[in-house]
Structure formats: C-alpha cells, structure tokens
Amino acid sequence: FKKVKWYFGKEIEIPEEWEVSPIEKFLDIVMGLSPPSETYNSDSNGLPFFQGNVDFGEIFPETRIWCSKPNKIAKSNQILLSVRAPVGEINLTNFECCIGRGLATLIPIKSDLMYCFHLLKFHSNKLRQFSQGSTFEAINRQHIADLLLPFTKNIQEQNQIASILSNV
C-alpha cells in the first residue's frame, strides 16, 4: 500500500498500483439538456425522458415521461448522475433515453461499467461537497471532471470488485 494525498490534505492508503485520479480520466461526461416542454408526453411517443433523480430506482430509472424530440441522449449501459438537488444520486441506463438539465451521463473509458457505478455510489458524498446554489444545489461539468477518486486501471481487478459488490 501507499499513502496519497486526498481531499483537505487528508492522506489515504491505496494499493501500490492504484492512483487517485480525476473522474474525467476514466469517464466521459455528457451534461443533459432539456428539450422543449411541448415535446414531453405520457403516450410513449419518443424516448423515455429523465430530468433528474425523481425517476431513479435503486439501480435503474422508471419511465413516467417521454420526449418526441430529445436534445441529449444517453445510451444503454451508461451511468446517470443527478447534478441538481439532490446532487450525487446515481442510476444506470438499461435503455436509450433523453436526459434533461438535472442529469449527466457518465460513459466508462476502458473501464468496467459496474466498477465505476459502485465507485461513484460509494463516493457520491464527495460530489455534494462541490454543490452550490441558493434555491437548489447544483454542480457543473468541471466539478464532476475534477472529482478525485481512488482508481485501479486493472480491468480484471475492476471486474472482480464489481462482481463482489454487485452480489452483496
């Protein structure tokens, strides 16, 4: 193990081959953008539309609203992150969907999806530290990109960790 600096000068111990990395090194970040409200519907016309974590389940969101003209699309097997009150809630997409301004989608870069999902779930409180706003909390793309997390690049180790955590 090695000791590395983390937030507020705190040192943590991580395995020798791990590193503390900004999220943007292992996840692509796509911020949501709300489509015009006249394109929303409850008739299953278009793609499922998620504006924030109100539709989040334990792992996958549940569709209440659809959008006939989506601006930002998350594909299946991506991570949804709530970027507005409450900040830091996490879900996975299990189908293509439209995402509004209250969400970002995070796409693994040569990383295991479930490993990244569990890593973010465990450290979601770190995102809340960056939230700002008087009416409601929010974070921006740079806050997400700069978040430092302990990370292994070893894909086999990621798979093993994800498998264990998914089974717990």
trRosetta pair geometry for C-beta under 8 A, 3 or more apart (Angstrom, degrees):
i j d omega theta_ij theta_ji phi_ij phi_ji
1 13 4.5 27 168 180 130 109
1 14 6.6 156 -152 79 84 21
1 15 6.1 -65 -103 -102 65 34
1 16 6.5 -122 -99 -48 15 71
2 13 7.0 161 78 -146 27 67
2 14 6.5 -28 60 63 77 71
2 15 7.8 24 17 135 81 18
2 16 5.4 95 -20 -108 106 58
3 11 4.7 14 -177 178 108 122
3 12 7.2 160 -147 79 63 27
3 13 5.6 -39 -90 -90 64 70
4 11 6.7 153 74 -150 27 73
4 12 6.2 -26 61 61 79 76
4 13 7.9 133 15 -107 74 24
4 14 6.1 -19 14 19 121 113
4 19 7.7 132 -98 -152 166 48
4 20 5.1 -180 127 -10 145 124
4 150 7.9 144 57 -100 135 95
5 9 6.5 -45 -151 -142 104 39
5 10 7.5 121 -158 74 57 39
5 11 6.0 -47 -95 -96 46 68
5 20 7.7 -125 76 46 53 158
6 10 5.0 -39 65 81 96 89
6 11 6.9 136 10 -120 88 18
6 12 4.9 35 -22 -2 137 112
6 20 6.2 -148 -98 -128 81 155
6 148 6.5 -174 -146 107 73 128
6 150 8.0 -40 -98 -52 124 93
7 10 5.9 5 72 32 60 110
7 126 7.1 -165 -42 -133 152 106
7 129 7.6 53 -156 100 152 172
7 148 7.0 173 -56 58 84 118
12 20 7.7 114 56 -76 117 128
12 150 6.7 -102 107 -61 140 130
14 18 4.2 -103 153 81 119 130
14 19 7.6 167 104 -77 149 10
14 20 7.0 170 -5 -53 155 84
14 150 4.7 -168 -103 -144 136 126
15 18 4.6 92 61 -6 83 110
15 152 7.1 15 59 -87 126 114
17 152 6.7 52 106 -133 94 93
17 153 7.9 -106 151 38 96 88
17 154 6.7 45 123 -30 133 123
18 150 5.7 29 156 -177 134 90
18 151 6.3 158 -163 77 91 33
18 152 4.8 -59 -102 -79 89 75
19 150 7.6 176 96 -146 26 54
19 151 6.1 -28 69 63 70 84
19 153 7.7 21 21 -24 107 101
20 148 5.1 31 166 176 101 109
20 149 6.9 -178 -151 89 67 19
20 150 5.5 -38 -95 -88 72 57
20 151 7.3 116 -122 14 25 83
21 25 4.5 -86 172 51 123 142
21 26 6.4 83 106 -13 139 109
21 148 6.8 166 84 -144 18 67
21 149 6.6 -32 63 61 68 68
21 151 4.8 -54 31 34 114 134
22 25 5.5 109 68 -12 72 99
22 145 6.1 24 164 155 121 60
22 146 5.5 -54 -134 -138 119 29
22 147 6.5 112 -150 63 65 42
22 148 5.8 -44 -84 -87 54 62
23 26 6.8 -89 -164 52 43 80
23 27 5.1 -35 171 43 88 115
23 29 7.2 71 118 -59 116 119
23 106 7.4 -62 173 -138 123 131
23 144 5.9 -75 69 160 148 70
23 145 6.1 -130 67 -136 96 25
23 146 7.6 2 25 48 93 17
23 147 4.7 30 -20 63 116 97
23 149 6.4 60 -74 7 76 117
24 27 6.8 -78 -106 66 28 69
24 28 7.9 53 -145 -110 66 32
24 29 6.4 -59 -100 -7 85 116
24 144 7.7 103 -57 115 88 78
24 145 4.0 21 -45 -150 125 84
24 146 7.7 9 -4 -53 113 34
25 109 7.6 -129 144 63 37 134
25 151 7.6 163 83 71 117 162
26 108 6.8 -19 159 -147 80 68
26 109 5.5 -151 -159 53 36 95
26 110 7.5 -96 -139 67 76 75
26 111 4.8 65 -177 -43 106 148
26 116 6.9 -165 128 -101 112 116
26 151 6.0 -168 -12 -164 154 152
26 153 7.9 -146 -96 -102 122 74
27 79 7.4 -40 -143 41 134 131
27 106 4.4 -1 178 -174 131 102
27 107 6.4 135 -164 60 70 39
27 108 6.0 -39 -104 -97 73 41
27 109 6.3 -152 -81 1 18 91
27 111 7.2 -61 -69 45 70 144
27 116 6.1 129 -79 -154 116 140
28 106 7.1 155 73 -158 49 48
28 107 4.2 -18 55 59 103 103
28 109 6.0 110 -32 -55 83 103
29 104 5.8 -7 -166 174 87 132
29 105 7.9 152 -155 80 41 47
29 106 6.0 -12 -101 -105 64 74
29 107 8.0 -154 -62 21 23 79
29 141 5.7 141 124 -150 134 90
29 144 5.3 138 -126 106 147 133
29 145 5.9 -108 8 -72 152 84
30 72 6.5 167 150 -164 110 118
30 74 7.4 170 79 -92 128 79
30 99 7.9 110 110 59 101 141
30 104 6.3 156 79 -167 45 76
30 105 4.8 -11 61 58 103 92
30 106 7.9 -168 24 -75 72 31
30 107 7.0 41 -5 -11 109 112
31 72 7.4 -92 103 -121 47 163
31 83 7.2 -17 -133 -3 90 168
31 101 7.7 17 163 -137 96 55
31 104 5.0 -39 -105 -106 51 95
31 140 7.8 -14 -100 -163 142 60
31 141 5.3 -80 -51 -72 124 107
32 51 7.9 158 141 -140 152 41
32 72 5.0 -172 -140 74 50 147
32 83 7.6 -176 23 25 104 125
32 99 3.6 -108 -109 129 113 96
32 100 5.0 45 150 95 132 19
32 101 5.4 -151 97 -82 99 18
32 102 6.6 -28 65 48 144 40
32 103 4.3 67 -28 69 144 75
32 104 6.1 -125 -14 -82 82 39
32 105 7.3 100 -64 -17 84 83
33 71 4.3 -86 95 110 108 133
33 72 4.5 119 30 -22 86 117
33 99 7.8 67 26 94 48 75
33 100 7.2 -79 98 -147 16 39
33 101 6.3 42 -118 -75 29 74
34 37 7.9 8 157 -65 116 70
34 51 6.7 30 -102 -122 107 97
34 71 7.0 46 97 29 15 133
34 100 4.1 33 -90 -145 81 94
34 101 4.9 -47 -25 -15 99 95
35 39 4.9 -61 131 63 125 136
35 40 7.6 156 80 -55 104 74
35 49 7.4 -90 27 -126 117 134
35 67 5.2 118 40 -166 144 133
35 69 5.4 159 -165 92 138 78
35 70 5.6 -105 -52 -123 138 32
35 71 4.8 177 -80 -15 77 95
35 98 6.5 -30 -13 -180 124 142
35 100 7.6 -93 9 -97 66 84
36 39 5.2 91 72 -3 81 104
36 69 6.9 7 37 75 97 124
37 40 5.6 -32 -165 4 54 117
39 46 7.2 58 169 -38 96 169
39 67 5.2 48 125 -162 103 77
39 68 4.7 -132 -164 50 87 83
39 69 4.2 -97 -129 35 151 93
39 70 7.9 -165 133 -57 140 40
40 49 6.4 -111 -119 62 84 160
40 65 5.5 -20 -162 -175 102 120
40 66 7.3 137 -159 76 51 45
40 67 5.9 -29 -97 -97 54 74
41 44 7.8 -78 108 19 106 22
41 45 4.9 7 73 45 148 109
41 46 7.1 114 39 23 112 112
41 65 7.2 133 66 -163 30 71
41 66 5.2 -33 69 68 82 94
41 67 7.5 150 21 -92 77 26
41 68 6.4 45 4 -32 124 103
42 64 7.3 -35 -118 161 95 61
42 65 6.4 -56 -85 -112 69 58
42 66 7.1 145 -104 17 20 90
43 66 6.9 -93 61 44 53 132
44 66 5.6 125 -128 -39 21 155
45 66 5.5 144 57 105 50 137
45 68 5.0 -11 129 -82 102 103
46 49 7.6 24 106 -42 118 106
46 66 4.8 143 65 158 88 103
46 67 4.9 -104 117 92 143 40
46 68 3.8 -144 -50 -94 133 39
46 69 7.1 -78 -118 -21 145 34
46 70 6.7 154 174 -31 120 94
46 98 7.3 3 144 -22 115 134
47 66 6.4 160 82 -157 28 81
47 67 5.7 -23 62 58 80 86
47 70 5.2 -11 41 -40 130 139
47 73 6.8 -84 -157 -120 179 99
47 96 6.0 -80 -133 119 122 89
47 97 5.4 157 162 -137 109 38
47 98 4.6 126 89 -24 121 93
48 61 7.6 156 144 101 135 118
48 63 3.9 -90 -130 -110 121 122
48 65 7.5 101 -162 82 58 50
48 66 5.9 -59 -99 -104 35 71
48 67 7.9 23 128 14 13 83
48 95 6.7 77 19 91 130 118
48 97 4.4 -45 77 -120 93 103
48 98 7.0 -171 91 25 43 77
49 63 7.9 86 33 -142 48 90
49 65 4.8 -60 64 107 104 95
49 66 5.7 122 -3 -152 98 17
49 67 3.8 94 -70 -23 131 108
49 70 7.0 -165 -97 -98 96 100
49 97 6.8 173 -86 -177 26 90
49 98 4.4 -20 -107 70 77 112
49 99 7.9 178 -154 -79 58 21
49 100 6.8 62 176 -38 94 103
50 55 5.1 -121 -123 54 97 138
50 61 5.3 -18 -96 178 142 168
50 63 7.9 -92 -63 -106 88 64
50 80 6.8 -9 102 -147 152 151
50 97 5.9 34 2 149 104 137
50 98 7.2 163 24 84 61 60
50 99 5.7 -19 70 -113 90 65
50 100 6.7 -140 103 13 44 91
50 103 5.9 42 112 -23 103 157
51 54 7.1 6 66 30 93 113
51 55 7.8 104 34 -2 67 116
51 65 7.8 13 -17 58 103 141
51 99 8.0 143 -99 -167 26 49
51 100 3.7 -10 -120 48 65 146
51 101 7.2 4 -159 42 80 65
51 102 4.9 60 152 27 65 122
51 103 7.1 176 166 -10 19 105
52 55 7.7 124 77 14 50 84
52 82 5.7 63 -166 -133 75 100
52 84 5.7 -70 -115 65 123 107
52 100 7.0 -56 -36 74 66 113
52 102 3.2 -43 -81 127 91 150
52 103 6.2 -167 -101 -47 38 87
53 56 4.3 -24 -162 -6 75 129
53 82 4.0 -25 -43 -81 114 141
53 86 6.6 -50 43 53 147 80
53 89 4.0 50 -111 77 151 149
53 91 7.4 156 -127 -16 81 118
53 102 7.3 -119 -9 143 65 121
53 103 7.8 140 -53 -85 63 96
55 61 4.4 46 122 -166 100 107
55 62 5.6 -144 -173 59 83 62
55 63 7.0 39 -163 -95 136 25
55 64 5.9 -140 -104 6 112 105
56 61 5.4 -53 -99 -98 43 80
56 80 7.5 -159 -99 95 103 128
56 82 7.3 -66 -41 -51 143 121
56 89 5.7 -148 1 149 174 129
56 91 4.6 -150 -133 -51 97 133
57 60 5.3 1 50 71 121 54
57 61 6.1 171 3 -108 84 21
57 62 5.5 88 -49 -28 111 96
57 91 6.8 94 46 -125 62 123
59 91 6.5 112 161 -146 28 71
59 92 5.6 -15 168 25 81 107
60 91 6.1 107 -126 -176 19 106
60 92 5.8 -50 -88 70 70 81
60 93 7.5 90 -135 -132 85 17
60 94 4.9 -17 -124 -5 135 121
61 80 6.7 2 -32 40 123 162
61 91 5.1 87 -46 141 82 160
61 93 7.5 -13 21 -103 106 59
61 97 7.5 44 64 -91 134 177
63 66 7.1 36 -176 -69 120 77
63 97 7.8 -150 -92 -117 106 122
67 70 4.9 100 103 -75 125 78
67 98 4.3 -54 47 41 137 162
70 73 5.4 86 124 -73 140 88
70 98 3.4 -139 -119 -104 120 117
71 98 7.3 83 35 -156 57 106
72 98 6.7 106 73 -161 58 65
72 99 5.1 -60 101 61 109 86
72 100 7.8 161 50 -81 113 19
72 105 7.8 -178 154 4 112 117
73 96 6.1 2 -177 -173 110 98
73 97 7.1 160 -152 84 66 31
73 98 6.0 -43 -98 -98 64 55
73 99 7.4 142 -120 9 14 85
74 78 5.0 -137 -174 70 100 137
74 80 6.5 25 -152 -83 175 92
74 93 5.0 -174 127 -59 117 156
74 96 7.1 172 89 -150 53 50
74 97 5.4 -10 57 62 96 83
74 98 7.8 154 16 -114 79 7
74 99 5.1 64 -21 -30 111 122
74 103 7.9 -64 -37 129 140 130
74 105 3.9 173 -109 -90 112 148
75 78 5.7 96 64 -19 69 123
75 93 6.8 137 100 99 32 146
75 96 5.4 -22 -127 -103 49 83
76 93 5.5 -140 -126 121 35 100
76 94 6.0 19 -144 -176 93 23
76 95 5.4 -3 -89 -106 100 18
76 96 5.9 -57 -35 -50 79 60
77 92 7.1 -5 -127 -177 35 106
77 93 6.5 -67 3 77 18 87
77 94 7.5 60 -57 -109 56 43
77 113 5.7 -67 -178 -111 92 163
78 92 7.3 156 79 -156 32 64
78 93 4.9 13 51 27 78 121
78 105 4.8 26 140 -174 134 111
78 106 6.7 161 178 68 87 44
78 107 5.3 -35 -128 -91 109 75
78 113 7.8 -106 -102 -134 27 117
79 90 6.3 -26 -170 -158 104 98
79 91 7.6 147 -162 81 56 39
79 92 6.1 -41 -105 -103 53 64
79 93 7.8 -119 -62 0 10 84
79 105 6.7 139 74 -163 52 57
79 106 4.1 -26 68 60 112 99
79 107 7.6 -160 26 -66 83 32
79 108 7.8 90 -9 -40 111 83
79 113 7.3 179 -47 -161 93 83
79 116 6.3 -111 -40 116 145 112
79 117 5.7 -170 -101 -93 114 78
79 120 6.5 96 -173 32 151 158
80 90 7.0 142 79 -159 62 46
80 91 4.5 -12 58 66 113 88
80 92 6.9 -171 11 -91 87 11
80 93 6.1 107 -38 -48 105 85
80 99 6.9 -170 -126 -110 103 129
80 103 5.4 -27 -165 -160 96 125
80 104 7.6 148 -157 76 49 43
80 105 6.0 -31 -97 -102 58 70
80 106 7.9 -163 -70 17 12 81
81 88 7.3 -28 -165 -130 90 25
81 89 7.5 147 -158 77 45 50
81 90 6.0 -11 -103 -103 66 71
81 103 6.6 134 70 -160 48 67
81 104 4.7 -20 62 61 104 91
81 105 7.4 170 16 -95 83 19
81 106 5.7 58 -19 -20 121 114
81 120 7.1 -93 -96 178 111 145
81 127 7.6 -148 -171 -130 121 168
81 144 7.0 113 108 -119 158 132
82 86 6.3 50 116 84 142 60
82 87 6.2 -164 110 -132 89 28
82 88 6.4 -30 68 45 94 25
82 89 3.9 30 13 48 133 93
82 90 7.6 -111 7 -58 85 36
82 102 6.3 -15 -148 156 74 90
82 103 6.2 -43 -101 -100 44 69
83 87 6.3 15 -156 -125 28 84
83 101 7.9 -98 71 155 116 56
83 102 6.3 180 54 -176 76 39
83 103 6.4 148 9 -120 94 14
83 104 5.2 74 -42 -16 127 101
83 138 6.1 41 143 -158 78 74
83 139 5.2 -111 -157 60 82 81
83 140 7.5 84 -176 -91 127 22
83 144 7.3 -55 -106 -53 112 124
84 87 6.8 -37 -142 -77 3 73
84 101 7.2 49 -27 120 136 82
84 102 4.2 -79 33 -132 121 83
84 136 6.0 38 -175 128 95 124
84 137 6.8 146 -163 89 46 64
84 138 4.8 -9 -106 -102 72 88
85 131 7.9 103 -78 -165 67 141
85 133 7.8 -113 -43 78 106 138
85 136 3.9 -102 -7 -172 133 103
85 137 4.5 114 -77 43 83 84
85 138 7.2 -57 -26 -60 72 65
86 89 5.9 87 86 -30 97 109
86 128 7.6 -17 -180 -103 90 111
86 137 6.8 29 -134 60 43 130
87 127 5.5 -145 146 127 104 102
87 128 5.1 150 82 -100 108 63
87 130 7.7 -137 155 69 156 81
87 131 4.3 -164 4 -82 156 128
87 137 5.0 -98 -19 128 111 121
87 138 6.8 159 -78 -122 114 20
87 139 5.3 94 -141 -11 134 108
88 124 3.7 119 171 178 109 94
88 125 6.7 89 -176 -72 164 24
88 126 7.9 144 -118 56 129 51
88 127 4.0 160 -91 71 98 121
88 128 5.0 -53 -20 -49 143 85
88 131 8.0 -85 -25 -49 101 123
89 124 7.0 66 -81 -162 23 147
90 117 6.6 149 156 -157 131 72
90 120 5.1 137 -98 114 149 114
90 121 5.1 -117 54 -82 144 73
90 124 6.0 -128 -20 -85 110 128
92 113 7.4 80 -130 162 123 116
92 117 6.0 -15 -70 -111 111 139
93 96 7.4 54 167 -97 132 21
93 97 5.9 -148 -134 18 118 114
93 105 7.2 -2 -22 -129 132 117
99 103 4.4 -105 -167 83 112 123
99 104 7.5 114 149 -112 148 12
99 105 5.9 -170 -15 -38 163 104
100 103 6.2 81 60 21 59 97
104 141 7.2 145 -110 -100 142 73
104 144 6.3 -74 70 -65 168 168
106 116 7.0 -151 123 152 121 132
106 120 7.3 138 61 -71 161 158
106 144 7.7 -143 -86 177 114 132
108 111 4.0 -127 -164 68 108 90
108 112 6.8 -126 -153 72 161 13
108 113 5.3 -125 -10 -85 141 59
108 116 5.1 -160 -89 -11 106 152
110 153 7.9 15 117 -158 111 87
110 155 7.3 -89 166 -77 77 119
111 115 6.4 -118 170 73 93 118
111 116 5.4 85 125 -52 127 117
111 155 7.3 -154 -126 -106 38 84
111 158 6.3 -150 -162 -144 72 164
112 115 3.8 75 77 6 108 114
112 116 6.7 176 87 -10 57 83
112 155 6.3 133 -41 -153 98 75
112 158 3.9 166 14 134 124 119
112 159 5.4 180 -92 -73 152 60
112 162 5.2 -126 131 -22 136 150
113 116 6.0 -63 -154 39 28 107
113 117 6.2 31 151 -23 66 108
113 162 7.9 87 76 -138 53 154
114 117 5.2 -47 -142 34 37 118
114 118 6.3 33 160 -14 67 103
114 162 3.6 104 100 -166 106 126
114 163 7.7 88 100 -56 144 44
114 165 7.5 171 154 73 102 108
114 166 5.7 -18 -175 -60 140 126
115 118 6.2 -59 -150 40 27 104
115 119 6.1 29 152 -21 63 111
115 158 3.8 -47 -63 -170 167 92
115 159 7.1 -66 -48 -62 120 29
115 161 5.6 72 -120 79 98 109
115 162 4.2 -84 -62 -58 67 111
116 119 5.5 -55 -143 37 30 115
116 120 6.2 27 159 -15 65 107
117 120 6.2 -63 -151 39 24 105
117 121 6.3 27 153 -21 63 108
117 162 7.6 77 46 -131 97 107
118 121 5.4 -50 -142 35 34 115
118 122 6.2 33 158 -20 65 106
118 161 7.2 -159 77 136 143 97
118 162 6.1 179 7 -116 131 67
118 165 4.4 64 -127 118 156 158
118 166 7.4 -104 -60 -55 129 70
119 122 6.0 -59 -152 36 26 110
119 123 6.4 -10 161 12 63 114
119 149 6.0 88 166 167 116 145
119 151 7.2 47 -148 -100 156 82
120 123 6.2 -74 -137 55 29 89
120 124 6.2 61 158 -71 67 80
120 149 7.9 -57 -83 -94 57 161
121 124 6.0 -19 -150 -28 27 114
123 126 4.7 -12 171 9 91 121
123 127 7.6 99 127 -18 78 85
123 147 7.6 135 131 168 126 124
123 149 5.6 -172 39 -113 173 111
124 127 5.7 -44 -165 26 52 113
124 128 7.1 56 142 -22 70 99
125 128 5.4 -46 -156 27 45 118
125 129 7.3 58 147 -30 64 93
126 129 5.8 -42 -165 14 40 118
126 130 7.9 31 146 -12 61 99
126 147 5.9 113 120 -151 120 110
126 148 8.0 -118 177 58 148 62
126 149 7.5 175 55 -82 162 88
127 130 6.1 -60 -167 33 44 107
127 131 7.3 61 140 -45 69 93
127 139 6.0 -90 -179 -23 92 165
127 143 7.1 94 -149 141 75 110
127 144 7.1 16 -124 -101 111 69
127 147 6.2 -24 -84 -97 76 144
128 131 5.4 -31 -157 -4 47 121
128 137 7.4 0 -144 176 75 153
130 139 5.0 64 102 -117 110 116
130 143 4.0 145 147 -154 149 122
130 147 7.5 -99 -19 -80 143 95
131 137 3.8 15 170 -170 133 110
131 138 6.3 126 -150 48 84 18
131 139 5.3 -73 -93 -55 64 89
131 143 7.9 101 -72 -179 42 163
132 137 7.1 115 50 -145 18 62
132 138 6.5 -48 65 62 65 70
132 139 7.4 107 16 -91 78 52
133 136 5.4 -19 121 81 139 40
133 137 5.3 172 48 -110 114 23
133 138 4.9 72 -32 16 142 90
139 143 4.0 -112 -171 80 105 149
139 144 6.3 117 129 -47 123 81
140 143 5.3 108 53 4 61 102
140 144 7.5 -123 106 0 37 89
141 144 5.8 -59 -156 37 36 110
141 145 6.0 34 152 -21 71 110
142 145 5.4 -52 -139 39 34 114
142 146 6.0 26 163 -14 67 112
143 146 6.3 -66 -146 41 22 104
143 147 7.0 43 153 -48 59 93
144 147 6.0 -38 -161 -4 33 116
152 157 4.9 -61 127 95 150 134
152 158 6.2 -164 83 -61 102 80
152 161 7.7 132 39 -10 132 145
154 157 3.9 54 95 15 114 115
154 158 6.6 172 93 -15 58 83
155 158 5.3 -49 -146 35 37 118
155 159 6.3 41 153 -22 66 101
156 159 5.6 -49 -149 33 33 113
156 160 6.5 32 152 -18 64 104
157 160 5.7 -53 -147 36 33 111
157 161 6.3 32 155 -18 66 106
158 161 5.9 -58 -147 38 28 109
158 162 6.1 26 157 -17 65 110
159 162 5.8 -57 -144 40 27 110
159 163 6.1 30 157 -23 63 109
160 163 5.8 -54 -146 34 28 113
160 164 6.5 26 157 -16 63 106
161 164 6.0 -58 -151 37 29 109
161 165 6.3 19 157 -10 66 111
162 165 6.0 -62 -143 44 29 105
162 166 5.9 29 159 -21 66 112
163 166 5.9 -55 -141 37 25 111
163 167 6.4 18 160 -14 60 112
164 167 6.1 -68 -153 40 26 107
164 168 6.7 34 152 -35 64 103
165 168 5.7 -45 -148 16 36 116
